[in-house]
Amino acid sequence: MASARNVTAGFFPLDDELGLLKGELTPRLQEGLVRLSTHIPSFAKAAKEFAFFTQVALDRTTAARLSEAAGATAVALQTAEAERILRTHPPAPEGAEQLLFSVDGAMVPLVGGVWAEARTLVVGEPVVATNAEESQVVQTRALSYFSRLADSSSFGELATSEIHRRGIETAKRVGVVVDGAEWCQTFIELHAPEATRILDFAHAASYIDAIGQTLGAEGELLSEQERSSLCHELKKSGPSSVVERLRTIVAQAGAPGQTSTQLAYLEKREAQMDYPHFVAEQWPIGSGMVESANKLVVEERLKGAGMHWAEQNVNPMLALRNAICSDRWEEVWRQIEDEQRRVERARRRQRQRQRRVSATWQAAERSAAEAKERLQGTRHESGERASVGEAAERPVAEKGRPADNHPWRKPWSLRRQREIALSV
């Protein structure tokens, strides 16, 4: 009775036609699970909601594993795209007539009690709108986000894909609102050195407050009312008179080194504080859009109570959050699915090649074994025939002594063998 062949995992050809992904869930269910896990700040809660809507029960580890795998695919694709752009310098798509971008960082808790900075780029289109008080204000719309846990140099290179996609290079007017950190200036130099640079007004005002609150011989250098007046003057009239007054106050008070450093900070960025001109050019003067991005994109999902992320899982989740918050989920998920299918097809082809090679070796081994068995059978038959003739010549004992043809009576010395041969 023939034994059954061993059964191993395989992939039915129809699965390719249906576009199925690796795993037990259909592509639509996988997308739904990952999307819930991206929205809800808990893999366990996402799995629970998924089971409620689909009647498919699964563990939080499945939600985490599939989400992290999808996010890692998005990270790999976006990294490859940034590398391609930096290597080949393709023409940028046509951007909006006026674009604004900003960069900033937010801290993320990692495993082991460590905190690391996740940097975010936000790009949008400034437009003039009317607020509730019937006043015209500049708002930024069509926002898109790019976030990574990376050092400032790596982040600048990785963000190339989003800068290129939004058409920063081809926009007629580009503005940047930042808080003045040196890495932000380096980012601007890399991607838009000719952009209009604007120091976030609230950030500039905080330096005026810090200088005014310095204690001199007669108390604070500036009263709260004087500090507020200077900030109002900075917004409405520009930085020249404000910086000059601060310079005079600091010099007369003989303020300590920290105050001089704060004054030098404002002096270095005087051109970035021309707020009346920026407002007239319809630029926003605050970095609220990137501060909101830190909360919306990063902190809302990655900074919940008790959360501690493995470092390798932060960027995958950030990539998914970027897709959700930029209203680009369908586009990004399609890219993720296509890449996962491509990888799975390549994996299956590799396994098929390995199985074919293994089958070839097994067939060769079976053929060799069969040939060996046939050869051994032939030798066995020949041995049986030879044994009949040998029995007649087999030496026998005569009266308890070896016969003349017994091996014991054969000469063992080569010299003696030659002597016997020559005497015959």
VOSEMAR-298282 format. One record per residue (C-alpha): residue in three letters; x negated, y negated, z negated. Coordinates in Angstrom, 1 decimal, always signed. Layout:
# residues N
+---------+--------+--------+--------+
| residuo |   east |  north |     up |
+---------+--------+--------+--------+
|     ala |      X |      Y |      Z |
...
+---------+--------+--------+--------+
//
This chain:
# residues 424
+---------+--------+--------+--------+
| residuo |   east |  north |     up |
+---------+--------+--------+--------+
|     met |   +0.0 |   +0.0 |   +0.0 |
|     ala |   -1.5 |   -3.3 |   +1.1 |
|     ser |   -2.0 |   -5.9 |   -1.6 |
|     ala |   -0.5 |   -9.4 |   -1.3 |
|     arg |   -2.8 |  -12.3 |   -0.3 |
|     asn |   -3.6 |  -14.9 |   -2.9 |
|     val |   -1.4 |  -18.0 |   -2.6 |
|     thr |   -3.0 |  -21.5 |   -2.8 |
|     ala |   -1.7 |  -25.0 |   -2.7 |
|     gly |   -1.2 |  -26.4 |   +0.8 |
|     phe |   +0.5 |  -29.2 |   +2.8 |
|     phe |   +3.5 |  -28.5 |   +5.0 |
|     pro |   +3.1 |  -30.1 |   +8.5 |
|     leu |   +6.5 |  -31.6 |   +8.2 |
|     asp |   +5.2 |  -33.7 |   +5.2 |
|     asp |   +3.1 |  -35.7 |   +7.7 |
|     glu |   +6.2 |  -36.3 |   +9.9 |
|     leu |   +8.1 |  -37.6 |   +6.8 |
|     gly |   +5.2 |  -39.8 |   +5.7 |
|     leu |   +5.0 |  -38.2 |   +2.2 |
|     leu |   +2.3 |  -39.3 |   -0.2 |
|     lys |   +0.3 |  -37.2 |   -2.6 |
|     gly |   +2.3 |  -36.1 |   -5.6 |
|     glu |   +5.8 |  -34.9 |   -6.4 |
|     leu |   +7.7 |  -38.2 |   -5.8 |
|     thr |   +8.9 |  -39.5 |   -2.5 |
|     pro |   +7.2 |  -42.7 |   -1.2 |
|     arg |  +10.3 |  -44.7 |   -2.1 |
|     leu |  +10.3 |  -43.4 |   -5.7 |
|     gln |   +6.6 |  -44.0 |   -6.0 |
|     glu |   +7.1 |  -47.6 |   -4.9 |
|     gly |   +9.9 |  -48.1 |   -7.3 |
|     leu |   +7.9 |  -46.7 |  -10.3 |
|     val |   +4.8 |  -48.8 |   -9.5 |
|     arg |   +6.9 |  -51.9 |   -9.0 |
|     leu |   +8.7 |  -51.4 |  -12.4 |
|     ser |   +5.3 |  -50.8 |  -14.0 |
|     thr |   +4.0 |  -54.0 |  -12.5 |
|     his |   +7.0 |  -56.1 |  -13.7 |
|     ile |   +7.5 |  -54.5 |  -17.2 |
|     pro |   +4.6 |  -55.1 |  -19.7 |
|     ser |   +4.7 |  -51.4 |  -20.7 |
|     phe |   +4.2 |  -48.2 |  -18.8 |
|     ala |   +6.3 |  -46.3 |  -21.3 |
|     lys |   +9.2 |  -48.8 |  -20.8 |
|     ala |   +8.8 |  -48.7 |  -17.1 |
|     ala |   +9.0 |  -44.9 |  -17.1 |
|     lys |  +12.2 |  -45.1 |  -19.2 |
|     glu |  +13.9 |  -47.6 |  -16.9 |
|     phe |  +12.8 |  -45.5 |  -13.9 |
|     ala |  +14.5 |  -42.4 |  -15.3 |
|     phe |  +17.7 |  -44.4 |  -16.0 |
|     phe |  +18.0 |  -45.6 |  -12.5 |
|     thr |  +16.8 |  -42.5 |  -10.6 |
|     gln |  +17.5 |  -39.6 |  -13.0 |
|     val |  +13.9 |  -38.5 |  -12.6 |
|     ala |  +12.2 |  -38.1 |  -15.9 |
|     leu |   +8.5 |  -38.6 |  -16.2 |
|     asp |   +5.8 |  -39.5 |  -18.7 |
|     arg |   +4.2 |  -42.9 |  -19.2 |
|     thr |   +0.9 |  -41.4 |  -18.1 |
|     thr |   +2.4 |  -40.7 |  -14.6 |
|     ala |   +3.5 |  -44.3 |  -14.4 |
|     ala |   +0.0 |  -45.5 |  -15.4 |
|     arg |   -1.8 |  -43.1 |  -13.1 |
|     leu |   +0.3 |  -43.9 |  -10.0 |
|     ser |   +0.2 |  -47.7 |  -10.7 |
|     glu |   -3.6 |  -47.8 |  -11.2 |
|     ala |   -4.2 |  -45.7 |   -8.1 |
|     ala |   -2.0 |  -48.0 |   -6.0 |
|     gly |   -3.7 |  -51.1 |   -7.5 |
|     ala |   -7.1 |  -49.7 |   -6.9 |
|     thr |   -6.2 |  -49.1 |   -3.3 |
|     ala |   -5.1 |  -52.7 |   -2.9 |
|     val |   -8.4 |  -53.9 |   -4.6 |
|     ala |  -10.5 |  -51.8 |   -2.2 |
|     leu |   -8.6 |  -53.1 |   +0.9 |
|     gln |   -8.9 |  -56.7 |   -0.2 |
|     thr |  -12.6 |  -56.3 |   -1.1 |
|     ala |  -13.3 |  -54.8 |   +2.3 |
|     glu |  -11.4 |  -57.7 |   +4.0 |
|     ala |  -13.5 |  -60.3 |   +2.1 |
|     glu |  -16.7 |  -58.5 |   +3.1 |
|     arg |  -15.6 |  -58.4 |   +6.7 |
|     ile |  -14.8 |  -62.1 |   +6.7 |
|     leu |  -18.1 |  -63.0 |   +5.1 |
|     arg |  -20.0 |  -60.8 |   +7.6 |
|     thr |  -18.2 |  -61.6 |  +10.9 |
|     his |  -16.8 |  -65.2 |  +10.2 |
|     pro |  -13.6 |  -64.7 |  +12.3 |
|     pro |  -11.5 |  -67.7 |  +13.2 |
|     ala |   -9.2 |  -68.6 |  +10.3 |
|     pro |   -5.4 |  -68.6 |  +10.9 |
|     glu |   -3.7 |  -71.9 |  +11.2 |
|     gly |   -2.9 |  -73.3 |   +7.8 |
|     ala |   -0.3 |  -75.8 |   +6.6 |
|     glu |   -1.0 |  -79.4 |   +7.3 |
|     gln |   -1.7 |  -80.1 |   +3.6 |
|     leu |   -2.9 |  -77.4 |   +1.1 |
|     leu |   -3.9 |  -77.6 |   -2.5 |
|     phe |   -5.8 |  -75.0 |   -4.6 |
|     ser |   -7.0 |  -74.6 |   -8.1 |
|     val |   -9.0 |  -72.1 |  -10.1 |
|     asp |   -9.1 |  -71.2 |  -13.8 |
|     gly |   -9.6 |  -68.3 |  -16.2 |
|     ala |   -7.7 |  -66.5 |  -18.9 |
|     met |   -9.0 |  -64.0 |  -21.5 |
|     val |   -7.9 |  -60.4 |  -21.3 |
|     pro |   -8.3 |  -57.9 |  -24.2 |
|     leu |  -10.4 |  -54.8 |  -23.4 |
|     val |  -10.8 |  -51.5 |  -25.2 |
|     gly |  -13.1 |  -51.8 |  -28.1 |
|     gly |  -12.0 |  -55.3 |  -29.2 |
|     val |  -13.9 |  -57.0 |  -26.4 |
|     trp |  -12.4 |  -60.0 |  -24.5 |
|     ala |  -13.2 |  -60.8 |  -20.8 |
|     glu |  -12.2 |  -63.6 |  -18.5 |
|     ala |   -9.9 |  -62.9 |  -15.6 |
|     arg |  -10.2 |  -65.7 |  -13.0 |
|     thr |   -7.3 |  -66.8 |  -10.9 |
|     leu |   -7.1 |  -68.8 |   -7.6 |
|     val |   -3.7 |  -70.3 |   -6.7 |
|     val |   -3.0 |  -71.9 |   -3.4 |
|     gly |   +0.1 |  -73.9 |   -2.5 |
|     glu |   +1.6 |  -76.7 |   -0.4 |
|     pro |   +2.2 |  -80.1 |   -2.1 |
|     val |   +5.5 |  -81.7 |   -1.2 |
|     val |   +7.2 |  -84.9 |   -2.5 |
|     ala |  +10.4 |  -84.2 |   -4.3 |
|     thr |  +12.9 |  -86.1 |   -6.4 |
|     asn |  +13.3 |  -85.3 |  -10.1 |
|     ala |  +16.3 |  -85.6 |  -12.4 |
|     glu |  +15.4 |  -89.3 |  -13.1 |
|     glu |  +15.6 |  -90.0 |   -9.4 |
|     ser |  +11.9 |  -90.6 |   -9.2 |
|     gln |   +9.6 |  -89.1 |   -6.6 |
|     val |   +7.1 |  -86.5 |   -7.8 |
|     val |   +4.6 |  -84.3 |   -6.1 |
|     gln |   +5.4 |  -80.6 |   -6.5 |
|     thr |   +3.5 |  -77.6 |   -5.2 |
|     arg |   +5.4 |  -74.8 |   -3.4 |
|     ala |   +4.7 |  -71.6 |   -1.4 |
|     leu |   +2.3 |  -70.5 |   -4.1 |
|     ser |   +0.1 |  -67.5 |   -3.7 |
|     tyr |   -2.4 |  -65.9 |   -6.2 |
|     phe |   -5.6 |  -64.1 |   -6.3 |
|     ser |   -7.0 |  -62.8 |   -9.6 |
|     arg |  -10.0 |  -60.7 |  -10.6 |
|     leu |  -11.9 |  -59.7 |  -13.7 |
|     ala |  -15.4 |  -60.8 |  -12.3 |
|     asp |  -18.2 |  -63.2 |  -12.8 |
|     ser |  -17.9 |  -66.6 |  -11.1 |
|     ser |  -20.2 |  -65.7 |   -8.2 |
|     ser |  -18.4 |  -62.4 |   -7.4 |
|     phe |  -15.0 |  -64.0 |   -7.8 |
|     gly |  -15.9 |  -66.7 |   -5.3 |
|     glu |  -16.8 |  -64.1 |   -2.7 |
|     leu |  -13.8 |  -61.8 |   -3.4 |
|     ala |  -11.4 |  -64.7 |   -3.1 |
|     thr |  -12.5 |  -65.3 |   +0.5 |
|     ser |   -9.7 |  -63.0 |   +1.7 |
|     glu |   -7.0 |  -65.2 |   +0.2 |
|     ile |   -8.7 |  -68.5 |   +1.1 |
|     his |   -8.9 |  -67.2 |   +4.7 |
|     arg |   -5.4 |  -65.9 |   +4.8 |
|     arg |   -3.9 |  -69.2 |   +3.7 |
|     gly |   -5.9 |  -71.1 |   +6.3 |
|     ile |   -7.8 |  -73.4 |   +4.0 |
|     glu |  -10.4 |  -73.9 |   +6.8 |
|     thr |   -7.9 |  -75.1 |   +9.3 |
|     ala |   -5.6 |  -77.2 |   +7.1 |
|     lys |   -5.8 |  -80.9 |   +8.0 |
|     arg |   -5.9 |  -82.0 |   +4.4 |
|     val |   -7.2 |  -80.0 |   +1.4 |
|     gly |   -7.1 |  -81.0 |   -2.2 |
|     val |   -8.4 |  -79.3 |   -5.4 |
|     val |   -7.4 |  -79.8 |   -9.0 |
|     val |   -9.7 |  -78.3 |  -11.6 |
|     asp |  -10.7 |  -78.8 |  -15.2 |
|     gly |  -14.3 |  -79.8 |  -14.3 |
|     ala |  -16.1 |  -76.5 |  -15.3 |
|     glu |  -19.3 |  -76.0 |  -13.3 |
|     trp |  -18.2 |  -72.7 |  -11.9 |
|     cys |  -15.1 |  -74.4 |  -10.5 |
|     gln |  -17.3 |  -76.9 |   -8.7 |
|     thr |  -19.4 |  -74.1 |   -7.3 |
|     phe |  -16.2 |  -72.4 |   -6.0 |
|     ile |  -15.2 |  -75.6 |   -4.2 |
|     glu |  -18.7 |  -75.9 |   -2.6 |
|     leu |  -18.4 |  -72.4 |   -1.3 |
|     his |  -14.9 |  -72.7 |   +0.2 |
|     ala |  -14.0 |  -76.3 |   +0.8 |
|     pro |  -16.9 |  -78.8 |   +0.2 |
|     glu |  -15.0 |  -81.6 |   +2.0 |
|     ala |  -11.8 |  -81.2 |   -0.1 |
|     thr |  -10.4 |  -84.0 |   -2.2 |
|     arg |  -11.6 |  -83.2 |   -5.7 |
|     ile |   -9.3 |  -84.1 |   -8.6 |
|     leu |  -10.2 |  -83.7 |  -12.3 |
|     asp |   -7.1 |  -82.5 |  -14.1 |
|     phe |   -5.7 |  -85.6 |  -15.8 |
|     ala |   -4.9 |  -83.9 |  -19.1 |
|     his |   -8.5 |  -82.6 |  -19.2 |
|     ala |   -9.8 |  -86.2 |  -18.7 |
|     ala |   -7.5 |  -87.5 |  -21.3 |
|     ser |   -8.8 |  -85.0 |  -23.8 |
|     tyr |  -12.3 |  -86.4 |  -23.4 |
|     ile |  -11.0 |  -89.9 |  -24.0 |
|     asp |   -9.3 |  -88.7 |  -27.2 |
|     ala |  -12.5 |  -86.8 |  -28.3 |
|     ile |  -14.7 |  -89.9 |  -27.9 |
|     gly |  -12.1 |  -92.2 |  -29.5 |
|     gln |  -11.8 |  -89.9 |  -32.6 |
|     thr |  -15.5 |  -90.0 |  -33.2 |
|     leu |  -16.1 |  -91.4 |  -36.7 |
|     gly |  -18.2 |  -94.6 |  -36.7 |
|     ala |  -19.1 |  -97.0 |  -39.5 |
|     glu |  -15.6 |  -98.3 |  -39.8 |
|     gly |  -13.7 |  -95.1 |  -39.0 |
|     glu |  -12.6 |  -93.8 |  -35.7 |
|     leu |  -14.0 |  -95.6 |  -32.7 |
|     leu |  -10.5 |  -96.0 |  -31.2 |
|     ser |   -7.1 |  -95.9 |  -32.8 |
|     glu |   -4.5 |  -93.5 |  -31.5 |
|     gln |   -2.7 |  -96.5 |  -29.8 |
|     glu |   -5.9 |  -97.6 |  -28.2 |
|     arg |   -6.6 |  -94.1 |  -26.9 |
|     ser |   -3.1 |  -93.8 |  -25.5 |
|     ser |   -3.5 |  -97.2 |  -23.8 |
|     leu |   -6.8 |  -96.1 |  -22.2 |
|     cys |   -5.2 |  -92.9 |  -20.8 |
|     his |   -2.3 |  -95.0 |  -19.4 |
|     glu |   -4.8 |  -97.4 |  -17.8 |
|     leu |   -6.8 |  -94.5 |  -16.3 |
|     lys |   -3.6 |  -93.1 |  -14.7 |
|     lys |   -2.3 |  -96.4 |  -13.4 |
|     ser |   -5.5 |  -98.4 |  -12.6 |
|     gly |   -8.3 |  -95.8 |  -12.2 |
|     pro |  -11.5 |  -95.0 |  -14.0 |
|     ser |  -13.8 |  -98.0 |  -13.6 |
|     ser |  -12.6 | -100.2 |  -16.4 |
|     val |  -11.9 |  -97.2 |  -18.7 |
|     val |  -15.3 |  -95.7 |  -18.3 |
|     glu |  -17.0 |  -99.1 |  -18.8 |
|     arg |  -15.1 |  -99.7 |  -22.0 |
|     leu |  -16.0 |  -96.3 |  -23.4 |
|     arg |  -19.6 |  -96.9 |  -22.5 |
|     thr |  -19.6 | -100.1 |  -24.4 |
|     ile |  -17.9 |  -98.6 |  -27.5 |
|     val |  -20.3 |  -95.7 |  -27.6 |
|     ala |  -23.3 |  -97.9 |  -27.2 |
|     gln |  -22.2 | -100.4 |  -30.0 |
|     ala |  -21.3 |  -97.6 |  -32.4 |
|     gly |  -24.6 |  -95.7 |  -31.9 |
|     ala |  -22.4 |  -92.6 |  -31.6 |
|     pro |  -24.1 |  -89.2 |  -32.0 |
|     gly |  -25.3 |  -87.0 |  -29.2 |
|     gln |  -22.1 |  -85.1 |  -28.7 |
|     thr |  -20.2 |  -88.3 |  -28.0 |
|     ser |  -22.8 |  -89.4 |  -25.5 |
|     thr |  -22.5 |  -86.0 |  -23.8 |
|     gln |  -18.7 |  -86.4 |  -23.5 |
|     leu |  -19.2 |  -89.9 |  -22.0 |
|     ala |  -21.7 |  -88.5 |  -19.5 |
|     tyr |  -19.2 |  -85.8 |  -18.5 |
|     leu |  -16.6 |  -88.5 |  -17.5 |
|     glu |  -19.3 |  -90.7 |  -15.8 |
|     lys |  -20.4 |  -87.8 |  -13.7 |
|     arg |  -16.8 |  -87.1 |  -12.6 |
|     glu |  -15.7 |  -90.8 |  -12.1 |
|     ala |  -14.8 |  -90.2 |   -8.5 |
|     gln |  -12.6 |  -87.3 |   -9.4 |
|     met |  -10.5 |  -89.6 |  -11.7 |
|     asp |   -9.2 |  -92.1 |   -9.1 |
|     tyr |   -5.6 |  -91.1 |  -10.0 |
|     pro |   -3.8 |  -94.1 |   -8.4 |
|     his |   -5.4 |  -93.2 |   -5.1 |
|     phe |   -4.6 |  -89.5 |   -5.4 |
|     val |   -0.9 |  -90.2 |   -6.2 |
|     ala |   -0.7 |  -92.5 |   -3.2 |
|     glu |   -2.1 |  -89.7 |   -1.1 |
|     gln |   +0.6 |  -87.4 |   -2.4 |
|     trp |   -1.7 |  -85.2 |   -4.4 |
|     pro |   -0.7 |  -83.8 |   -7.9 |
|     ile |   -3.1 |  -84.9 |  -10.6 |
|     gly |   -2.6 |  -82.0 |  -13.0 |
|     ser |   -3.7 |  -78.4 |  -12.8 |
|     gly |   -0.4 |  -77.1 |  -14.1 |
|     met |   +0.1 |  -74.6 |  -11.3 |
|     val |   -3.0 |  -72.6 |  -12.2 |
|     glu |   -2.3 |  -72.9 |  -15.9 |
|     ser |   +1.1 |  -71.4 |  -15.2 |
|     ala |   -0.5 |  -68.8 |  -13.1 |
|     asn |   -2.6 |  -67.7 |  -16.0 |
|     lys |   +0.5 |  -67.1 |  -18.0 |
|     leu |   +2.7 |  -65.7 |  -15.2 |
|     val |   +0.2 |  -63.5 |  -13.4 |
|     val |   -2.3 |  -62.5 |  -16.1 |
|     glu |   -1.0 |  -62.9 |  -19.6 |
|     glu |   +2.6 |  -61.8 |  -19.1 |
|     arg |   +1.5 |  -58.3 |  -18.1 |
|     leu |   -2.0 |  -57.8 |  -19.5 |
|     lys |   -1.9 |  -59.7 |  -22.8 |
|     gly |   +1.0 |  -58.1 |  -24.7 |
|     ala |   +0.9 |  -57.2 |  -28.4 |
|     gly |   -1.4 |  -54.3 |  -29.1 |
|     met |   -2.7 |  -54.1 |  -25.5 |
|     his |   -6.3 |  -53.1 |  -24.9 |
|     trp |   -7.2 |  -52.4 |  -21.3 |
|     ala |  -10.0 |  -50.2 |  -19.9 |
|     glu |  -12.1 |  -52.5 |  -17.8 |
|     gln |  -11.7 |  -50.4 |  -14.6 |
|     asn |   -7.9 |  -50.7 |  -14.8 |
|     val |   -7.7 |  -54.5 |  -15.1 |
|     asn |   -8.3 |  -55.4 |  -11.4 |
|     pro |   -5.8 |  -52.8 |  -10.1 |
|     met |   -3.0 |  -54.3 |  -12.2 |
|     leu |   -4.1 |  -57.9 |  -11.3 |
|     ala |   -3.9 |  -57.0 |   -7.6 |
|     leu |   -0.3 |  -55.7 |   -8.1 |
|     arg |   +0.6 |  -58.7 |  -10.1 |
|     asn |   -0.7 |  -61.0 |   -7.4 |
|     ala |   +1.5 |  -59.2 |   -4.9 |
|     ile |   +4.6 |  -59.5 |   -7.0 |
|     cys |   +4.1 |  -63.1 |   -8.1 |
|     ser |   +3.2 |  -64.2 |   -4.5 |
|     asp |   +6.4 |  -62.6 |   -3.1 |
|     arg |   +4.2 |  -60.4 |   -0.9 |
|     trp |   +5.1 |  -57.0 |   -2.4 |
|     glu |   +6.5 |  -55.5 |   +0.9 |
|     glu |   +3.4 |  -56.5 |   +2.9 |
|     val |   +0.9 |  -55.3 |   +0.3 |
|     trp |   +2.7 |  -52.1 |   -0.5 |
|     arg |   +2.8 |  -51.2 |   +3.2 |
|     gln |   -0.9 |  -51.6 |   +3.3 |
|     ile |   -1.3 |  -49.5 |   +0.1 |
|     glu |   +0.9 |  -46.7 |   +1.6 |
|     asp |   -0.9 |  -46.7 |   +4.9 |
|     glu |   -4.3 |  -46.4 |   +3.3 |
|     gln |   -3.2 |  -43.7 |   +0.9 |
|     arg |   -1.7 |  -41.7 |   +3.8 |
|     arg |   -5.0 |  -42.2 |   +5.7 |
|     val |   -7.0 |  -40.9 |   +2.8 |
|     glu |   -4.7 |  -38.0 |   +2.2 |
|     arg |   -4.9 |  -37.0 |   +5.9 |
|     ala |   -8.6 |  -37.1 |   +5.8 |
|     arg |   -8.6 |  -35.0 |   +2.6 |
|     arg |   -6.4 |  -32.4 |   +4.2 |
|     arg |   -8.5 |  -32.3 |   +7.3 |
|     gln |  -11.6 |  -31.7 |   +5.2 |
|     arg |   -9.8 |  -29.0 |   +3.3 |
|     gln |   -8.7 |  -27.4 |   +6.5 |
|     arg |  -12.3 |  -27.4 |   +7.8 |
|     gln |  -13.5 |  -25.9 |   +4.6 |
|     arg |  -10.9 |  -23.2 |   +4.8 |
|     arg |  -11.8 |  -22.4 |   +8.4 |
|     val |  -15.5 |  -22.2 |   +7.5 |
|     ser |  -14.6 |  -20.0 |   +4.5 |
|     ala |  -12.4 |  -17.8 |   +6.7 |
|     thr |  -15.2 |  -17.4 |   +9.2 |
|     trp |  -17.6 |  -16.4 |   +6.5 |
|     gln |  -15.1 |  -14.0 |   +5.0 |
|     ala |  -14.5 |  -12.4 |   +8.4 |
|     ala |  -18.2 |  -12.0 |   +9.0 |
|     glu |  -18.7 |  -10.5 |   +5.5 |
|     arg |  -15.8 |   -8.0 |   +6.2 |
|     ser |  -17.3 |   -7.1 |   +9.6 |
|     ala |  -20.7 |   -6.6 |   +8.0 |
|     ala |  -19.2 |   -4.5 |   +5.2 |
|     glu |  -17.3 |   -2.3 |   +7.7 |
|     ala |  -20.4 |   -1.8 |   +9.8 |
|     lys |  -22.3 |   -0.8 |   +6.7 |
|     glu |  -19.6 |   +1.7 |   +5.8 |
|     arg |  -19.7 |   +3.2 |   +9.2 |
|     leu |  -23.6 |   +3.4 |   +9.1 |
|     gln |  -23.5 |   +5.0 |   +5.7 |
|     gly |  -20.9 |   +7.5 |   +7.0 |
|     thr |  -23.1 |   +8.4 |   +9.9 |
|     arg |  -26.1 |   +8.9 |   +7.7 |
|     his |  -24.0 |  +11.1 |   +5.4 |
|     glu |  -23.0 |  +13.4 |   +8.3 |
|     ser |  -26.6 |  +13.6 |   +9.5 |
|     gly |  -27.8 |  +14.4 |   +6.0 |
|     glu |  -25.3 |  +17.2 |   +5.7 |
|     arg |  -26.5 |  +18.8 |   +9.0 |
|     ala |  -30.2 |  +18.4 |   +8.1 |
|     ser |  -29.6 |  +20.0 |   +4.7 |
|     val |  -28.6 |  +23.3 |   +6.4 |
|     gly |  -31.9 |  +23.6 |   +8.2 |
|     glu |  -33.9 |  +22.5 |   +5.2 |
|     ala |  -32.4 |  +25.1 |   +3.0 |
|     ala |  -34.3 |  +27.8 |   +5.0 |
|     glu |  -37.6 |  +26.1 |   +4.7 |
|     arg |  -37.1 |  +25.1 |   +1.1 |
|     pro |  -39.9 |  +26.7 |   -1.0 |
|     val |  -39.0 |  +29.4 |   -3.4 |
|     ala |  -40.7 |  +30.9 |   -6.3 |
|     glu |  -42.2 |  +34.4 |   -6.0 |
|     lys |  -42.3 |  +36.3 |   -9.2 |
|     gly |  -42.3 |  +33.1 |  -11.2 |
|     arg |  -45.1 |  +31.5 |   -9.2 |
|     pro |  -44.9 |  +28.8 |   -6.5 |
|     ala |  -44.6 |  +30.1 |   -2.9 |
|     asp |  -47.2 |  +29.4 |   -0.3 |
|     asn |  -45.1 |  +26.6 |   +1.2 |
|     his |  -44.4 |  +25.0 |   -2.1 |
|     pro |  -45.5 |  +21.3 |   -2.2 |
|     trp |  -47.7 |  +22.1 |   -5.2 |
|     arg |  -49.9 |  +24.2 |   -2.9 |
|     lys |  -50.3 |  +21.4 |   -0.3 |
|     pro |  -53.6 |  +19.5 |   -0.4 |
|     trp |  -53.3 |  +16.1 |   -2.0 |
|     ser |  -56.6 |  +14.8 |   -0.9 |
|     leu |  -56.9 |  +13.1 |   +2.5 |
|     arg |  -60.4 |  +14.6 |   +2.9 |
|     arg |  -59.1 |  +18.1 |   +2.3 |
|     gln |  -56.2 |  +17.6 |   +4.7 |
|     arg |  -58.7 |  +16.7 |   +7.5 |
|     glu |  -60.8 |  +19.8 |   +6.7 |
|     ile |  -57.8 |  +22.1 |   +7.0 |
|     ala |  -56.8 |  +20.4 |  +10.2 |
|     leu |  -60.2 |  +20.8 |  +11.8 |
|     ser |  -60.5 |  +24.5 |  +10.7 |
|     val |  -57.3 |  +25.5 |  +12.5 |
+---------+--------+--------+--------+
//
